[in-house]
């Protein structure tokens, strides 16, 4: 993968992650937890690129074993960028 392709992919990940977090925050008050899922996947897309997000996700996984177990279960079915984020944020 060339440097231009890598930087474009990084931009797409950051943009998509940011959009997911913003729309997740908007949808968060709904009774169906769609907003929470959007926030989680958005943060996982952003985590490989931002250390503060990695630290926040790691802290969440330490506090909530259910979240940690859920991420471990879905890790093998996720795209590589999400898998990397799950591995980087392991408690």
C-alpha positions in Angstrom: 0.0 0.0 0.0 1.5 3.3 -1.0 1.7 6.4 1.2 -1.1 8.1 -0.6 -3.4 5.2 -0.2 -2.5 4.8 3.5 -3.1 8.5 4.2 -6.4 8.3 2.4 -7.5 5.3 4.4 -6.5 7.0 7.6 -8.6 10.0 6.6 -11.6 7.8 5.8 -11.2 6.0 9.2 -11.0 9.3 11.1 -14.0 10.8 9.2 -16.2 7.7 9.5 -15.3 7.3 13.2 -16.1 11.0 13.9 -19.4 10.8 12.0 -20.4 7.6 13.9 -19.6 9.2 17.3 -21.6 12.4 16.4 -24.6 10.6 15.1 -24.4 8.1 18.0 -24.6 11.0 20.5 -27.6 12.3 18.7 -29.3 8.9 18.7 -28.2 8.0 22.3 -31.5 9.1 24.0 -33.6 6.6 21.9 -34.8 3.5 23.8 -33.1 1.2 21.3 -29.3 1.3 21.9 -28.4 2.1 18.3 -26.6 5.3 19.4 -24.5 3.4 21.9 -23.3 1.0 19.2 -22.5 3.8 16.9 -20.5 5.5 19.5 -18.6 2.3 20.3 -17.7 1.6 16.7 -16.8 5.2 16.1 -14.4 5.2 19.0 -12.9 1.9 17.9 -12.3 3.4 14.4 -10.6 6.5 16.0 -8.6 4.6 18.7 -5.7 3.5 16.5 -5.0 7.1 15.7 -5.6 9.0 19.0 -3.9 8.0 22.3 -6.5 9.7 24.6 -9.3 7.6 22.9 -7.2 4.5 23.4 -6.9 5.3 27.1 -10.6 6.0 27.5 -11.6 2.8 25.8 -9.1 0.8 27.9 -10.5 2.4 31.1 -14.1 1.5 30.0 -13.0 -2.1 29.3 -11.4 -2.3 32.7 -14.5 -1.0 34.5 -16.9 -3.2 32.5 -16.0 -6.8 32.0 -19.2 -7.2 29.8 -17.9 -4.7 27.3 -14.4 -6.3 27.3 -15.9 -9.8 26.8 -18.1 -8.5 24.0 -15.2 -6.9 22.2 -13.1 -10.0 22.5 -15.9 -12.1 21.1 -16.5 -10.0 18.0 -12.8 -9.2 17.3 -12.3 -12.0 14.8 -15.2 -10.9 12.7 -14.2 -7.2 12.6 -12.2 -5.4 9.9 -8.5 -5.1 10.5 -8.6 -1.5 11.8 -11.2 -2.5 14.4 -9.2 -5.6 15.4 -6.1 -3.5 15.9 -8.0 -1.1 18.1 -9.5 -3.9 20.2 -5.9 -5.3 20.6 -4.4 -1.9 21.5 -7.1 -1.1 24.1 -7.0 -4.5 25.9 -6.9 -3.9 29.6 
